[in-house]
C-alpha cells in the first residue's frame, strides 16, 4: 500500500520466497510481515521502480477552423494525437492525454473553439511518468 516512490501504491509486483527459517521464540506473524516489507522495499529500489500515471483517451469533435489550436493544445498537454477524421461538417480528433494535464480542459476547449467543440474521455491505460516530472513529484 505504501511504495518506495513517494509512498504511492505498488502494482504489478510478484514476490517468491524461496527459503526461510522458523524459530519458536522470534518467529511471529509481525516479524515475518515486517521482514517481507523490508525485503520488498529493497528489491523495488534495486529494480528501479517508476511512477505510473493514468492516460485518458480523449475524443474531441470540433469545427475545422479550430483544429490547429486544439491540436496544439493537446500537444502542450503531453498528449499524442492518434486519429483525425471528418464527420459531416466537423472533425473528430482522438488523442491519448495524461489525466493530470486535463484539469480545466473543458474551459480551454470552449475558449479555443468559441464554444463549438465538445469532448469525452475515458481511462485507457497507465504509462511511466517522464523522469523530469517524476523528480518534481517526488521532491514536493
C-alpha positions as CSV (number, residue, x, y, z in Angstrom):
1,X,0.0,0.0,0.0
2,X,2.9,2.4,0.5
3,X,5.6,2.1,-2.1
4,X,9.2,3.1,-2.4
5,X,8.5,6.2,-4.5
6,X,6.6,8.8,-2.7
7,X,4.6,6.2,-0.7
8,X,2.4,5.5,-3.8
9,X,0.9,2.0,-4.1
10,X,2.9,-0.6,-5.8
11,X,1.3,-2.5,-8.7
12,X,2.5,-5.4,-10.8
13,X,4.8,-6.9,-8.3
14,X,5.4,-10.6,-7.8
15,X,7.4,-12.0,-4.9
16,X,8.5,-15.5,-4.3
17,X,10.0,-16.6,-1.0
18,X,12.5,-19.4,-1.7
19,X,13.8,-20.0,1.7
20,X,13.5,-19.1,5.3
21,X,13.8,-20.3,8.9
22,X,11.5,-20.7,11.8
23,X,12.3,-20.3,15.5
24,X,9.9,-20.8,18.3
25,X,10.9,-17.6,20.1
26,X,11.3,-15.0,17.3
27,X,9.1,-16.2,14.5
28,X,5.9,-14.2,14.8
29,X,3.4,-13.0,12.2
30,X,4.5,-9.4,12.8
31,X,8.2,-10.3,12.4
32,X,7.5,-12.1,9.0
33,X,5.3,-9.2,7.8
34,X,8.0,-6.6,8.8
35,X,10.8,-8.6,7.1
36,X,8.7,-9.1,4.0
37,X,8.0,-5.4,3.7
38,X,11.7,-4.5,4.2
39,X,12.8,-7.0,1.5
40,X,10.1,-5.9,-1.0
41,X,11.2,-2.2,-0.5
42,X,14.8,-3.1,-1.0
43,X,14.1,-5.2,-4.1
44,X,11.9,-2.4,-5.6
45,X,14.7,0.2,-5.0
46,X,17.3,-2.1,-6.7
47,X,14.9,-2.9,-9.6
48,X,14.4,0.8,-10.5
49,X,10.8,1.3,-9.6
50,X,9.0,4.1,-11.6
51,X,5.8,6.2,-11.1
52,X,2.9,5.5,-13.4
53,X,0.1,7.9,-14.4
54,X,-3.3,7.3,-15.9
55,X,-3.7,8.0,-19.6
56,X,-7.1,9.0,-20.9
57,X,-8.5,8.5,-24.4
58,X,-10.0,11.8,-25.4
59,X,-12.3,12.3,-28.3
60,X,-12.9,15.9,-29.5
61,X,-15.5,17.0,-32.0
62,X,-14.7,20.4,-33.4
63,X,-15.3,22.7,-36.3
64,X,-12.4,22.6,-38.8
65,X,-11.4,26.2,-38.2
66,X,-10.4,25.3,-34.6
67,X,-8.4,22.2,-35.5
68,X,-5.0,23.8,-35.4
69,X,-5.4,25.4,-31.9
70,X,-6.9,22.2,-30.5
71,X,-4.1,20.0,-31.8
72,X,-1.5,22.5,-30.5
73,X,-3.3,22.5,-27.1
74,X,-3.2,18.7,-27.0
75,X,0.5,18.6,-27.7
76,X,1.1,21.2,-25.0
77,X,-0.6,18.9,-22.5
78,X,1.8,16.0,-23.4
79,X,-0.9,14.4,-25.5
80,X,-0.5,12.3,-28.6
81,X,-3.0,12.6,-31.4
82,X,-3.9,9.0,-32.5
83,X,-6.5,9.8,-35.2
84,X,-8.2,12.6,-37.0
85,X,-11.2,12.2,-39.3
86,X,-14.1,14.1,-40.8
87,X,-17.6,13.6,-39.6
88,X,-20.1,15.6,-41.5
89,X,-19.0,19.3,-41.1
90,X,-16.9,18.6,-38.1
91,X,-13.5,17.0,-37.3
92,X,-13.1,14.2,-34.8
93,X,-9.8,14.0,-33.0
94,X,-8.8,11.1,-30.9
95,X,-5.8,11.5,-28.6
96,X,-4.1,10.0,-25.6
97,X,-3.5,12.5,-22.8
98,X,-2.3,12.2,-19.2
99,X,-5.1,12.8,-16.7
100,X,-3.0,15.3,-14.8
101,X,-2.9,17.5,-17.9
102,X,-6.7,17.5,-18.4
103,X,-7.8,19.6,-15.4
104,X,-9.5,22.7,-16.7
105,X,-9.7,21.3,-20.2
106,X,-13.4,22.0,-20.8
107,X,-12.8,25.7,-20.2
108,X,-9.8,25.7,-22.6
109,X,-11.7,23.8,-25.3
110,X,-14.6,26.2,-25.1
111,X,-12.2,29.2,-25.4
112,X,-10.3,27.6,-28.3
113,X,-13.4,26.7,-30.3
114,X,-15.7,29.7,-29.3
115,X,-17.9,27.2,-27.5
116,X,-18.5,24.9,-30.6
117,X,-16.3,21.9,-29.7
118,X,-17.2,19.1,-27.3
119,X,-15.2,16.2,-25.9
120,X,-15.4,13.0,-23.9
121,X,-12.7,11.0,-22.2
122,X,-12.3,7.6,-20.6
123,X,-9.4,5.9,-18.8
124,X,-7.3,3.7,-21.2
125,X,-4.0,2.7,-19.6
126,X,-1.1,3.6,-17.3
127,X,2.3,4.9,-18.6
128,X,5.5,5.8,-17.0
129,X,5.7,9.4,-15.8
130,X,8.6,11.3,-17.6
131,X,11.7,11.4,-15.4
132,X,11.7,15.2,-15.1
133,X,8.0,15.2,-13.9
134,X,8.7,12.2,-11.6
135,X,11.5,14.1,-9.9
136,X,9.2,17.1,-9.4
137,X,6.5,14.9,-7.8
138,X,8.9,13.1,-5.5
139,X,10.7,16.3,-4.4
140,X,7.5,18.0,-3.1
